[in-house]
Amino acid sequence: MVTTPHGQVKLEGMAVDPHSRYLELAHTVPQGRVWQNLDFTRYEAVTRLTLQPVLLLQTSKQDDGLRRNWPRPDTGVSMHLGYAIQWYSLATTLAVLWVVMNVKRDRENTASLLE
């Protein structure tokens, strides 16, 4: 059960851009309090309220029965780490091959000079 606090409430949270859309099969006006996709222009048209185009993901603790474990945005660091490992592995392989090929060539040149 969700309880509504009385009086003034201090909220803490993370402001996000809510313009990510998910699958929507029809462009219908949502009915009730649950919206599949939050579209500020449609919400303003239905509620006749003036809103800022920012969504606040609340992180402050309130005794209202709601969960607030928002997933952190993916920064793509793991992809860049994978690319770095790939390129450094390629560079190491090329360096080892260059050393092996040049040492072998120097040994062949030294052996032919000694004969």
CORSULHU-V302766 format. One line per field, one symbol per residue. ss: DSSP state (h for helix, s for strand, l for the rest). psi: psi as a letter, one per 20 degrees, with the letter a starting at -180 (. if undefined). burial: b if it has 9 or more other C-alpha atoms within 8 Angstrom, else e. A space follows every 10 residues. Layout:
# CORSULHU-V302766
ss = ???
psi = ???
burial = ???
This chain:
# CORSULHU-V302766
ss = llllllllll llssssllll llllllllll lllllllllh hhhhhhhlll llllssssll llllllllll llllllhhhh hhhhhhhhhh hhhhhhhhhh hhhhhhhhhh hhhhl
psi = ppqpqqappp qqapprokkp qapohqmqpq paippgpooh ghghhgikqp qqlppoopiq pqmjjqqlmp pqqpijhhgh gggggghhgg ggghgggggg ghggghgghg hhhh.
burial = eeeeeeeeee eebeeeeeee eeeeeeeeee eeeeeeeeee eebbeeeeee eeeeeebbbe eeebeeeeee eeeeeeeeee eeeeeeeeee eeeeeeeeee eeeeeeeeee eeeee
